[in-house]
Amino acid sequence: MQLPPSPEEERQRIIRGRNRALALVLAGFAVLFFFITIAKMKH
Protein backbone atom coordinates (compact mmCIF):
# COMPACT_ATOMS: atom_id res chain seq x y z
CA MET A 1 0.00 0.00 0.00
CA GLN A 2 1.39 3.34 -1.05
CA LEU A 3 0.88 6.56 0.88
CA PRO A 4 -0.58 9.48 -1.07
CA PRO A 5 2.06 12.09 -1.92
CA SER A 6 2.33 14.99 0.48
CA PRO A 7 1.25 18.40 -0.85
CA GLU A 8 4.91 19.48 -0.96
CA GLU A 9 5.93 16.44 -3.05
CA GLU A 10 2.98 17.02 -5.37
CA ARG A 11 3.97 20.69 -5.76
CA GLN A 12 7.56 19.74 -6.58
CA ARG A 13 6.34 17.23 -9.19
CA ILE A 14 4.14 19.86 -10.86
CA ILE A 15 6.97 22.41 -10.87
CA ARG A 16 9.38 19.87 -12.42
CA GLY A 17 6.87 19.10 -15.15
CA ARG A 18 6.33 22.79 -15.87
CA ASN A 19 10.09 23.43 -15.97
CA ARG A 20 10.55 20.55 -18.42
CA ALA A 21 7.78 21.90 -20.67
CA LEU A 22 9.26 25.40 -20.54
CA ALA A 23 12.72 24.07 -21.40
CA LEU A 24 11.29 22.23 -24.43
CA VAL A 25 9.52 25.38 -25.64
CA LEU A 26 12.68 27.48 -25.26
CA ALA A 27 14.77 24.85 -27.06
CA GLY A 28 12.15 24.77 -29.83
CA PHE A 29 12.39 28.55 -30.26
CA ALA A 30 16.20 28.36 -30.34
CA VAL A 31 16.09 25.70 -33.09
CA LEU A 32 13.48 27.72 -35.01
CA PHE A 33 15.60 30.89 -34.89
CA PHE A 34 18.65 28.88 -35.93
CA PHE A 35 16.92 27.52 -39.04
CA ILE A 36 15.42 30.91 -39.90
CA THR A 37 18.90 32.46 -39.69
CA ILE A 38 20.39 29.75 -41.93
CA ALA A 39 17.58 30.21 -44.45
CA LYS A 40 18.09 34.00 -44.55
CA MET A 41 21.85 33.61 -45.10
CA LYS A 42 21.25 31.43 -48.17
CA HIS A 43 19.33 34.21 -49.98
C-alpha distance matrix in Angstrom:
0.0 3.8 6.7 9.6 12.4 15.2 18.5 20.1 17.7 18.1 21.8 22.1 20.5 23.0 25.9 25.2 25.3 28.5 30.1 29.5 31.1 34.0 34.6 34.9 37.3 39.4 39.6 40.6 43.4 44.6 44.9 46.6 49.1 49.7 50.7 52.8 54.6 55.3 56.5 58.9 60.3 61.3 63.6
3.8 0.0 3.8 6.4 8.8 11.8 15.1 16.5 14.0 14.4 18.2 18.4 16.8 19.4 22.2 21.6 21.8 24.9 26.5 26.1 27.8 30.5 31.2 31.6 34.0 36.0 36.3 37.5 40.1 41.3 41.7 43.5 45.9 46.6 47.6 49.7 51.5 52.2 53.5 55.8 57.2 58.3 60.6
6.7 3.8 0.0 3.8 6.3 8.6 12.0 13.7 11.8 12.4 15.9 16.6 15.7 18.0 20.7 20.6 21.2 23.9 25.6 25.7 27.3 29.7 30.7 31.5 33.6 35.5 36.2 37.4 39.8 41.0 41.9 43.5 45.7 46.6 47.9 49.7 51.4 52.4 53.8 55.8 57.3 58.6 60.8
9.6 6.4 3.8 0.0 3.8 6.4 9.1 11.4 9.7 9.4 13.0 14.2 13.2 15.0 17.9 18.3 18.6 21.1 23.0 23.4 24.7 27.0 28.3 29.1 31.0 32.9 33.9 35.0 37.2 38.7 39.6 41.0 43.2 44.3 45.5 47.2 49.0 50.2 51.4 53.3 55.0 56.4 58.3
12.4 8.8 6.3 3.8 0.0 3.8 6.5 8.0 5.9 6.1 9.6 10.5 9.9 12.0 14.5 15.0 15.7 18.1 19.8 20.4 21.9 24.0 25.2 26.4 28.2 29.9 30.9 32.3 34.4 35.7 36.8 38.3 40.3 41.4 42.9 44.5 46.1 47.4 48.8 50.5 52.1 53.7 55.7
15.2 11.8 8.6 6.4 3.8 0.0 3.8 5.4 5.2 6.2 8.6 10.0 10.7 12.5 14.3 15.5 16.8 18.5 20.1 21.3 22.9 24.5 25.9 27.4 29.0 30.4 31.8 33.3 35.1 36.3 37.8 39.3 41.0 42.3 44.0 45.3 46.8 48.4 49.8 51.4 53.0 54.7 56.6
18.5 15.1 12.0 9.1 6.5 3.8 0.0 3.8 5.5 5.0 6.1 8.6 9.8 10.5 12.2 14.2 15.4 16.4 18.2 20.0 21.2 22.4 24.2 25.9 27.0 28.4 30.2 31.6 33.0 34.5 36.2 37.5 39.0 40.5 42.3 43.4 44.9 46.7 48.0 49.4 51.1 53.0 54.7
20.1 16.5 13.7 11.4 8.0 5.4 3.8 0.0 3.8 5.4 5.0 6.2 8.7 9.9 10.5 12.3 14.3 15.3 16.4 18.4 20.1 20.9 22.4 24.5 25.8 26.7 28.4 30.2 31.6 32.7 34.6 36.1 37.4 38.7 40.7 41.9 43.2 45.0 46.6 47.8 49.4 51.4 53.2
17.7 14.0 11.8 9.7 5.9 5.2 5.5 3.8 0.0 3.8 5.4 5.1 6.2 8.7 9.9 10.6 12.4 14.3 15.3 16.6 18.5 19.9 21.0 22.8 24.6 25.7 26.9 28.7 30.5 31.5 33.0 34.7 36.3 37.4 39.2 40.7 42.0 43.6 45.2 46.7 48.1 50.0 51.9
18.1 14.4 12.4 9.4 6.1 6.2 5.0 5.4 3.8 0.0 3.8 5.5 5.1 6.3 8.7 9.9 10.7 12.4 14.3 15.5 16.8 18.4 20.0 21.4 22.9 24.5 25.9 27.3 29.0 30.4 31.9 33.2 35.0 36.3 37.9 39.3 40.9 42.4 43.8 45.3 47.0 48.7 50.5
21.8 18.2 15.9 13.0 9.6 8.6 6.1 5.0 5.4 3.8 0.0 3.8 5.4 5.2 6.2 8.6 10.0 10.6 12.2 14.3 15.4 16.4 18.2 20.1 21.2 22.4 24.2 25.8 27.1 28.5 30.3 31.5 33.0 34.5 36.4 37.4 38.9 40.7 42.1 43.4 45.1 47.0 48.7
22.1 18.4 16.6 14.2 10.5 10.0 8.6 6.2 5.1 5.5 3.8 0.0 3.8 5.5 5.1 6.1 8.6 9.8 10.4 12.2 14.3 15.2 16.3 18.4 20.0 20.9 22.3 24.2 25.7 26.7 28.5 30.1 31.5 32.7 34.7 36.0 37.2 38.9 40.5 41.9 43.4 45.3 47.2
20.5 16.8 15.7 13.2 9.9 10.7 9.8 8.7 6.2 5.1 5.4 3.8 0.0 3.8 5.5 5.2 6.3 8.7 9.9 10.7 12.5 14.3 15.4 16.8 18.6 20.1 21.2 22.7 24.7 25.8 27.2 28.8 30.5 31.7 33.3 34.8 36.3 37.8 39.2 40.9 42.4 44.1 46.0
23.0 19.4 18.0 15.0 12.0 12.5 10.5 9.9 8.7 6.3 5.2 5.5 3.8 0.0 3.8 5.5 5.1 6.2 8.6 9.9 10.7 12.3 14.2 15.5 16.7 18.4 20.0 21.2 22.8 24.4 25.9 27.1 28.8 30.3 31.9 33.1 34.8 36.4 37.6 39.1 40.9 42.6 44.3
25.9 22.2 20.7 17.9 14.5 14.3 12.2 10.5 9.9 8.7 6.2 5.1 5.5 3.8 0.0 3.8 5.4 5.0 6.1 8.6 9.8 10.4 12.1 14.2 15.3 16.3 18.1 19.8 21.0 22.3 24.2 25.6 26.9 28.4 30.3 31.4 32.8 34.6 36.1 37.3 39.0 40.9 42.7
25.2 21.6 20.6 18.3 15.0 15.5 14.2 12.3 10.6 9.9 8.6 6.1 5.2 5.5 3.8 0.0 3.8 5.5 5.1 6.2 8.6 9.8 10.5 12.4 14.3 15.3 16.4 18.3 20.1 21.0 22.5 24.3 25.8 26.8 28.7 30.2 31.5 33.0 34.6 36.2 37.6 39.4 41.4
25.3 21.8 21.2 18.6 15.7 16.8 15.4 14.3 12.4 10.7 10.0 8.6 6.3 5.1 5.4 3.8 0.0 3.8 5.5 5.1 6.3 8.6 9.9 10.7 12.5 14.4 15.4 16.6 18.7 20.1 21.2 22.6 24.6 25.8 27.3 28.7 30.4 31.8 33.1 34.8 36.5 38.1 40.0
28.5 24.9 23.9 21.1 18.1 18.5 16.4 15.3 14.3 12.4 10.6 9.8 8.7 6.2 5.0 5.5 3.8 0.0 3.8 5.4 5.1 6.1 8.6 9.9 10.6 12.3 14.2 15.3 16.6 18.4 20.0 21.0 22.7 24.3 25.9 27.0 28.6 30.4 31.6 33.0 34.8 36.6 38.3
30.1 26.5 25.6 23.0 19.8 20.1 18.2 16.4 15.3 14.3 12.2 10.4 9.9 8.6 6.1 5.1 5.5 3.8 0.0 3.8 5.5 5.1 6.1 8.6 9.9 10.5 12.1 14.1 15.4 16.4 18.3 19.8 21.1 22.4 24.4 25.6 26.9 28.6 30.2 31.5 33.0 35.0 36.9
29.5 26.1 25.7 23.4 20.4 21.3 20.0 18.4 16.6 15.5 14.3 12.2 10.7 9.9 8.6 6.2 5.1 5.4 3.8 0.0 3.8 5.5 5.1 6.3 8.7 10.0 10.5 12.3 14.4 15.3 16.5 18.3 20.1 21.0 22.7 24.3 25.8 27.1 28.6 30.3 31.8 33.4 35.5
31.1 27.8 27.3 24.7 21.9 22.9 21.2 20.1 18.5 16.8 15.4 14.3 12.5 10.7 9.8 8.6 6.3 5.1 5.5 3.8 0.0 3.8 5.4 5.1 6.3 8.7 9.9 10.6 12.5 14.4 15.4 16.5 18.6 20.0 21.3 22.6 24.4 25.9 27.0 28.7 30.5 32.1 33.8
34.0 30.5 29.7 27.0 24.0 24.5 22.4 20.9 19.9 18.4 16.4 15.2 14.3 12.3 10.4 9.8 8.6 6.1 5.1 5.5 3.8 0.0 3.8 5.4 5.1 6.2 8.6 9.8 10.7 12.4 14.3 15.2 16.6 18.4 20.1 21.1 22.6 24.5 25.8 27.0 28.8 30.7 32.3
34.6 31.2 30.7 28.3 25.2 25.9 24.2 22.4 21.0 20.0 18.2 16.3 15.4 14.2 12.1 10.5 9.9 8.6 6.1 5.1 5.4 3.8 0.0 3.8 5.5 5.1 6.1 8.5 9.9 10.5 12.3 14.1 15.4 16.4 18.5 19.9 21.0 22.6 24.3 25.7 27.1 29.0 31.0
34.9 31.6 31.5 29.1 26.4 27.4 25.9 24.5 22.8 21.4 20.1 18.4 16.8 15.5 14.2 12.4 10.7 9.9 8.6 6.3 5.1 5.4 3.8 0.0 3.8 5.5 5.1 6.0 8.7 9.8 10.5 12.1 14.3 15.2 16.5 18.2 19.9 21.1 22.5 24.3 25.9 27.3 29.3
37.3 34.0 33.6 31.0 28.2 29.0 27.0 25.8 24.6 22.9 21.2 20.0 18.6 16.7 15.3 14.3 12.5 10.6 9.9 8.7 6.3 5.1 5.5 3.8 0.0 3.8 5.5 5.0 6.3 8.7 9.9 10.4 12.4 14.2 15.5 16.4 18.3 20.1 21.0 22.5 24.5 26.1 27.7
39.4 36.0 35.5 32.9 29.9 30.4 28.4 26.7 25.7 24.5 22.4 20.9 20.1 18.4 16.3 15.3 14.4 12.3 10.5 10.0 8.7 6.2 5.1 5.5 3.8 0.0 3.8 5.3 5.1 6.2 8.7 9.8 10.6 12.3 14.4 15.3 16.5 18.5 20.0 21.1 22.7 24.8 26.5
39.6 36.3 36.2 33.9 30.9 31.8 30.2 28.4 26.9 25.9 24.2 22.3 21.2 20.0 18.1 16.4 15.4 14.2 12.1 10.5 9.9 8.6 6.1 5.1 5.5 3.8 0.0 3.8 5.4 5.0 6.2 8.5 9.9 10.5 12.5 14.2 15.3 16.6 18.4 20.0 21.3 23.0 25.2
40.6 37.5 37.4 35.0 32.3 33.3 31.6 30.2 28.7 27.3 25.8 24.2 22.7 21.2 19.8 18.3 16.6 15.3 14.1 12.3 10.6 9.8 8.5 6.0 5.0 5.3 3.8 0.0 3.8 5.4 5.2 6.1 8.7 9.8 10.7 12.2 14.2 15.5 16.5 18.4 20.1 21.5 23.4
43.4 40.1 39.8 37.2 34.4 35.1 33.0 31.6 30.5 29.0 27.1 25.7 24.7 22.8 21.0 20.1 18.7 16.6 15.4 14.4 12.5 10.7 9.9 8.7 6.3 5.1 5.4 3.8 0.0 3.8 5.5 4.9 6.1 8.5 9.9 10.4 12.1 14.2 15.2 16.3 18.3 20.2 21.7
44.6 41.3 41.0 38.7 35.7 36.3 34.5 32.7 31.5 30.4 28.5 26.7 25.8 24.4 22.3 21.0 20.1 18.4 16.4 15.3 14.4 12.4 10.5 9.8 8.7 6.2 5.0 5.4 3.8 0.0 3.8 5.4 5.2 6.1 8.8 9.9 10.6 12.4 14.3 15.4 16.7 18.8 20.7
44.9 41.7 41.9 39.6 36.8 37.8 36.2 34.6 33.0 31.9 30.3 28.5 27.2 25.9 24.2 22.5 21.2 20.0 18.3 16.5 15.4 14.3 12.3 10.5 9.9 8.7 6.2 5.2 5.5 3.8 0.0 3.8 5.5 5.0 6.3 8.6 9.9 10.6 12.3 14.3 15.5 16.9 19.2
46.6 43.5 43.5 41.0 38.3 39.3 37.5 36.1 34.7 33.2 31.5 30.1 28.8 27.1 25.6 24.3 22.6 21.0 19.8 18.3 16.5 15.2 14.1 12.1 10.4 9.8 8.5 6.1 4.9 5.4 3.8 0.0 3.8 5.4 5.3 6.2 8.6 10.0 10.6 12.3 14.4 15.7 17.3
49.1 45.9 45.7 43.2 40.3 41.0 39.0 37.4 36.3 35.0 33.0 31.5 30.5 28.8 26.9 25.8 24.6 22.7 21.1 20.1 18.6 16.6 15.4 14.3 12.4 10.6 9.9 8.7 6.1 5.2 5.5 3.8 0.0 3.8 5.5 5.0 6.0 8.6 9.8 10.4 12.3 14.4 15.9
49.7 46.6 46.6 44.3 41.4 42.3 40.5 38.7 37.4 36.3 34.5 32.7 31.7 30.3 28.4 26.8 25.8 24.3 22.4 21.0 20.0 18.4 16.4 15.2 14.2 12.3 10.5 9.8 8.5 6.1 5.0 5.4 3.8 0.0 3.8 5.5 5.2 6.3 8.7 10.0 10.8 12.8 15.0
50.7 47.6 47.9 45.5 42.9 44.0 42.3 40.7 39.2 37.9 36.4 34.7 33.3 31.9 30.3 28.7 27.3 25.9 24.4 22.7 21.3 20.1 18.5 16.5 15.5 14.4 12.5 10.7 9.9 8.8 6.3 5.3 5.5 3.8 0.0 3.8 5.4 5.0 6.1 8.6 9.9 10.8 13.0
52.8 49.7 49.7 47.2 44.5 45.3 43.4 41.9 40.7 39.3 37.4 36.0 34.8 33.1 31.4 30.2 28.7 27.0 25.6 24.3 22.6 21.1 19.9 18.2 16.4 15.3 14.2 12.2 10.4 9.9 8.6 6.2 5.0 5.5 3.8 0.0 3.8 5.5 5.1 6.2 8.7 10.1 11.3
54.6 51.5 51.4 49.0 46.1 46.8 44.9 43.2 42.0 40.9 38.9 37.2 36.3 34.8 32.8 31.5 30.4 28.6 26.9 25.8 24.4 22.6 21.0 19.9 18.3 16.5 15.3 14.2 12.1 10.6 9.9 8.6 6.0 5.2 5.4 3.8 0.0 3.8 5.4 5.2 6.3 8.9 10.4
55.3 52.2 52.4 50.2 47.4 48.4 46.7 45.0 43.6 42.4 40.7 38.9 37.8 36.4 34.6 33.0 31.8 30.4 28.6 27.1 25.9 24.5 22.6 21.1 20.1 18.5 16.6 15.5 14.2 12.4 10.6 10.0 8.6 6.3 5.0 5.5 3.8 0.0 3.8 5.5 5.2 6.5 9.3
56.5 53.5 53.8 51.4 48.8 49.8 48.0 46.6 45.2 43.8 42.1 40.5 39.2 37.6 36.1 34.6 33.1 31.6 30.2 28.6 27.0 25.8 24.3 22.5 21.0 20.0 18.4 16.5 15.2 14.3 12.3 10.6 9.8 8.7 6.1 5.1 5.4 3.8 0.0 3.8 5.5 5.4 7.0
58.9 55.8 55.8 53.3 50.5 51.4 49.4 47.8 46.7 45.3 43.4 41.9 40.9 39.1 37.3 36.2 34.8 33.0 31.5 30.3 28.7 27.0 25.7 24.3 22.5 21.1 20.0 18.4 16.3 15.4 14.3 12.3 10.4 10.0 8.6 6.2 5.2 5.5 3.8 0.0 3.8 5.4 5.6
60.3 57.2 57.3 55.0 52.1 53.0 51.1 49.4 48.1 47.0 45.1 43.4 42.4 40.9 39.0 37.6 36.5 34.8 33.0 31.8 30.5 28.8 27.1 25.9 24.5 22.7 21.3 20.1 18.3 16.7 15.5 14.4 12.3 10.8 9.9 8.7 6.3 5.2 5.5 3.8 0.0 3.8 5.5
61.3 58.3 58.6 56.4 53.7 54.7 53.0 51.4 50.0 48.7 47.0 45.3 44.1 42.6 40.9 39.4 38.1 36.6 35.0 33.4 32.1 30.7 29.0 27.3 26.1 24.8 23.0 21.5 20.2 18.8 16.9 15.7 14.4 12.8 10.8 10.1 8.9 6.5 5.4 5.4 3.8 0.0 3.8
63.6 60.6 60.8 58.3 55.7 56.6 54.7 53.2 51.9 50.5 48.7 47.2 46.0 44.3 42.7 41.4 40.0 38.3 36.9 35.5 33.8 32.3 31.0 29.3 27.7 26.5 25.2 23.4 21.7 20.7 19.2 17.3 15.9 15.0 13.0 11.3 10.4 9.3 7.0 5.6 5.5 3.8 0.0
